[in-house]
Structure formats: C-alpha cells, structure tokens
Amino acid sequence: MASNEGKITDWVKPGDTTGEFKRQVSSFRNWISREAGAEFPPEKGRYHLYVSYACPWAHRTLITRKLKGLEDIISFSVVHWHLEQKGWRFATKEDNDIPGENVIPDPLHEGFTHIRDVYFESNKDYTGRFTVPVLYDKKTKQIVNNESSEIIRMLGTEFDDLIEEKYRSIVLYPESLKSQIEETNEWTYNLINNGVYRAGFATSSQAYETAVVALFEALDRAEKHLASQAEGPYYFGKDITEADIRLYVTLVRFDPVGYPHLHKWMRNLYWSLPAFKETTQFDHIKWHYTRSHTQINPFSITPVGPLPHILPLEEEVPAVVARV
C-alpha cells in the first residue's frame, strides 16, 4: 500500500474524481542476463518466484516457467488467496485445505508473514504497493524484478543454456514476429489485460463506460484476428508465443463464450498444454476476487458456477451451437 491513507483495495485513489483505476508502475527492474559480468547471471537454484494463483500478472510467469522447463531451475511459492489490509500474506500452518501447489509459509524467510516483508528487505524505504509476481535472488537476498512482462522475457531466453533442447526450441518472442507481438501486446495490455480492471474497479459511470466499451472493442478485434488465423491453433499460427500467454491469463478469468474463436483458442491452451491447465487455479481466482474486494462485493458472495470451470475442448456452449 502506498501509504496509510485508505484501504489496500482502494484501487481508485480516495478523492480522485475521475473514478479511474490507475495501475502502479513496477519498481524493481533489474535483469537476469547471460552476458559476461552480469549482476544477476542465470544459475540453477538461485532464483525464486513469489506468485499468486489469483493474479493474472503472476500467472504469466508460472506458465512461462513451466513451458520452458524451468521447474528444477527456479523455485516458486504461492501466497494465500486473500488480499488483506497488509497486502498478500503467506499461508500459515493453521491454514487448512487451501487448494493448489506450494501455497505455503515463506520458504526463504522464517518469520516473514507478508510479501511486504520481502519488499522491505530489499528496500526499507519502499512506499509502493506490494505486488506479485516477485522474482527474488536467494544469493544476494533481494528482489530482482517485479514486472511480469520483463520476467517472462527473462524466463523465455536467459536460462536456455541450462535446459533441454526441447525447451530451448520454445521461442516465445521470435525475431520474425517481434513487431507483431509488440503491437499486439500494447493494445492487449491497455484495453484487455488492464481494461478489465479499469472497468471493474471504476468508481464513476464515465470511467466505467469508457473502459468497458474499449474492452469489448478490443475483444472484437482479437476475435476477428483468431477467426482469420488458419495456420495453427495459436495466436500467431503454429507456434506458441508470449502473446498467447498474455491474453490467456485475462480471458480465463473472464467470460469469453460470446466469442467462439477466442473461447476455442483459450480452451485449446488449457486442455492441450499442461503449462496452462496446471497453473490455472480456479478456486484461488474466484475466492480472491469475490472475497477480497469488498468495495465491489461487500457481502463476499462467491458464485456457485460455472461448473465445469472450463468447457471440455470437444464440447461447445449451446449459444454457439445454435449459430451454426
């Protein structure tokens, strides 16, 4: 939390008459690099990811870690799904039956209770929000980076000398598609990834209407792109790229069934690639958004459905079937 003013879930700053949600810029921006003399070289077992299954930005890093075969190279742990006044907290030994792998007390610091403790270890004067993901260096005991877009770039390339060829062959940011990926990332981030928050956390009708119209125009654009994609199941054809990862983490938290091509593309990622299915924890997602954000759900009512959480790949929703 930036200060003692207001609640941690006051996503619109108290007194901001625009009603617009404004995302904080990430503060830790160092880089793991294979270049000689790098401050943070790639090493097996040196780095740790602090994540939340609920957070789409953290989810990006878990997918990339698994896609690139980095499970034995970079460890990870998951915070509790509930976002409280002090921010993300670590699970305790008293927390029972929390679904998901590695939802545990801080494995690196005895006595740390919240992710904020990791931030203050790196910078005792830190004044921003305590966000995930956090890429942490066990050797120097400091945060390397807390910007998800940069973390997935590092995981995508900088550990290639330490992994098997089958994982090195997965190139999420290929030279031939860089300009297209960058263009897609820009509008996807602004209008969809961040757009759902700008609409959902708005505190004025004008802010909501501006964001929600832009969001659905962007979904229309993504749907049109996938409808014309004949070369393969992924966003840019036969090979998966970071564009798939970045769009998936928002859509799997959003109801895309009104867009048949987006829905099929998302389900294909989920059912065909373990990196997507095994890192998508629906209970964490639902419990966090419905029970932490009391300013938009004051009674913390969690929806019963949908069940199943995601439709099997070979099935289709009745509304789409009826169109055929």
N, C-alpha and C positions, 0 to 999 in steps of 0.2 A: 504494500500500500504506500502511496506516495507521501502521506502524512497522517496525522491523527484526525484529519477532517473527514467526516462522513464514514460510510461503511466500505468495506473492501469490494462489495458488489455494487457500489455506485459507479456503474460504467460510464455514466454521463456525469461530469463533474458538477457537484451541487452549485447552483447559481448560473449554470450555463443555459441561457435562454434559447439557444438553438435546438436543444434536445438531441444533439448528435453525439453518437458514440465515436470517440477518437482513440485509436489504438496507440499504445506506447511504443516508441522505438526501442529496439533491443540495445542493451548497454555493453555487453561483453562480446567483442568481435574479433578475438584472436583466431588463428587458423592453424590447424594441423597440416603439415606440409612435408612432402618427401624431399624438398630441396635441401642441399647440404647446409648445415648450420642452423636449421630451423629451430626456433624456440620450443615448438611442440611437434616433434617427429612422430610418425606412426610407429607404435610399439604394441605388441600383444600384451594385453592385461593392464595397460597403463591408464586407459580412459574408461569412464563410467557415464552412463546416461541416466539422469533422473527424468522420469516422464509421468504423465497421467494418461490412463486409457481414455478418459473423457475428453481430453483436449485434442482437437484435430491437428494443431501445430506439432505437438509431441508425437502424435500418431504417425506423422510423416516420417519421423526419424526411426521409429520401430519397424515400419515397413521396409525402409531402405536398409537398415541393419540386417534384416532377415534376407531380403533379396540378394544382398551382396555377400552372404555367408559369413557375417562378422560375429556370430553368436559366441564363438570362443575367443574373439579378439577384444570385444568391447562388452563389458558387463552392463546390466541395467537394473533399476528398481523402480517401483511404481508407488506413487503417493496414494493416500486414501481418496476416495471419490468425492468426499465432502469438502467444499471450499468454505472455510470459516473465517472469522474476523482477522486472524493472523495469517491467512493465506493457506496454501496447500500444506497439509500436515502428513507426517508419516504415520503409517499404521502402528498400532501398539500390540503387545502380546495379548491384550484383553480384547482386541477386535477379532471377532469370530465370523467365520463363514463369509469372508469377503471374496467374491469371485475374481478370477484372473491370476495369472502367474506373477510371482515376485512383488506382491503387494505386502511389503514388509517394513519393519523399522529401518532407519537409515543404516545400511550395511557398512558404511565407511566412518561414521562418527558416533561413538557412544554418547548418548545424552542429547543429540540433536533431535528436536521434536517436529520442526517445520522446515520447509525448503528455504525459508527466510534465513535460517541459521547458516546454510551453505553460502548464501549471498553475503552475509555479514562476515563470514570467514575470509572471503575474497576481498571485500571492501567494507570496512567497519562503518564507513560514512554513506553507504548506499541508501538512496532515497526513492527508488522507483518501485514498481510492482515486482512481486516475487513470482515470476512466470516459469513455466516449463515449456519446452524441454531445456535441460541444463546439461551441457557437455563438460564433464569435470575431469581434471588431471589429478590422479591419485599421487603422482610423484611430487609435484610442487604444491599440492593441496590448494588448488584454485580453479575457478570457473574459466574454461577456455572460451566458450561461446554459448549464448542463449538465443540465437537467431536460427529458427528451424530451417529456413531456406539455405543458409550457409552450411549448417550441419549436414544436411542431406547431400550437398555438393562434396563435402569432405569425405563422407562415408562412401560416396559414389566413385571416388578416384584415389584418394590418398593412401588407402590400405591395400591397393591392388598387388603390391609386392608380397603380401602376407597371406593371400587367399588362393584357392584353387582356380585353375583356368576357367572352369565352368562358371565361376562367379565373376572373374575378370572380364568375361565376354559379355556380361550385362553392362551396357553403357547407357546410363540414364540421361546423359547430356551429350549426345553425339555431335560431332563437328558439323555434319551435314544438316542438322536440324536446329542448330543453336538459335538462329534468328527467329524461326517459327516458335520455338519453345519460349524464348524471351517475350515475344509478342503475346503469346497465349497466357503466360504466367502473369503478365501485367494486368490484363483485363480480368482474368480469372480471380486473381487475388483481390483486386479492388472491388469487383462487382459481385463475386460469388463467395469466395473464402471469407473475406471481411464483410461482404454485403449482407450475409445472414445476420451478423452481429449488429450491423448498422440499422437493420430493420428491427431485429428482435429486441435490442436494448434502447431503441429510440424513446425519448420521453416527450415528444411533441408529434402531432399529426403530420406536420410538414416534413420533419426529419424522417418519419416512418414512410410516408408516401414516396418521397424522393428515393429512398433506399430500396424499397420493395419493387417499385417499377423498374429501376435499374437492374435489380437482381433477376427478375423474370425475363427482361430483355436479354440478359447475358445467358440465362438458361436456354432461351430460344436459340441463341447463337451457337451454343455448344451442341444442342440437339441437331441443328442444321448441319454442323460440321460432321458429326458422327453419322448422320443419315447419308452423307456423301462419301463416307470412308469405306472403300471397297477392297483395300489392300490387306486388311487384317483386323484383329479384334481390339487393337489398342488405339489410343487417341490419334497417333500418327502412323497407324498401319500395323506392320507385322512385328515390330519390336516395342517393348515397353519403354517409356521414358518418364522423367520426373513429372511431366505434365499429367500423366495418369495418376501418379501418387497424390499430387497436389489437389486435383479435382475430386478424387475418390473420397478423401477424408472429410470433405464437406458433404458430399451427396449421400454418403452412408448415414449421416446424421440428419438428413433432410429427406422429405418425401418426394422422390422423383418420378413416381409412377405415371404422372401425366405426360411424361416424356419417354416414349417407348425405347428410343435408341440409347438415351442416357441410362435408362433402367437396365437394359440388357447389357450394356458396357460395364456398368457397376457390378452387376451380378456375375458377369464373367470373371472379373478380377477377384471377387470374393470366393467363388467356388473353384476357380481354376488355379489360383496361386496361393499357397499356404501363407506367404508373407502378408497377405491381406486378411484372409479369414482368421488366422491365429492371433492377429494383433488387434482385431476388432472385438471389443468387449462391450456388448450392448447394455448389460446391467449397469456398468460404470457410467456409460454415456447417459442413460435415462435417469439414473439416480442423481447424478451430478446436476444436470440441467434442471430437473424438476424439484430438487430438494435443497440446492444451494442458493439458487437465485430467487429468493423470496420476494424481491421487489416486483417480479413479473409473475410469480406463482406463490402468493402469500400463504396458501394452505398446504404447499408442498405435496400436491396430489400427483402421483406418478401414473401415467396411462397404463392400462392393463395390456394393451396390444402395441403394435401388431404382433401376432404370432402366426407363422414363424417370424422371427426378426427380419429375415430376408428371404424372399421367394426363391425356391429351387430354380436352377437355370433352365430346366426343361419346361417349367410352367410359366403362365402369364396371367396378369390380372384381368378380370372379366371385362373391364372397360376397354383394354387394348384389344382383346379378342373380338369384341363387338365391332371394332373399327374395320376389321379385316373383311 
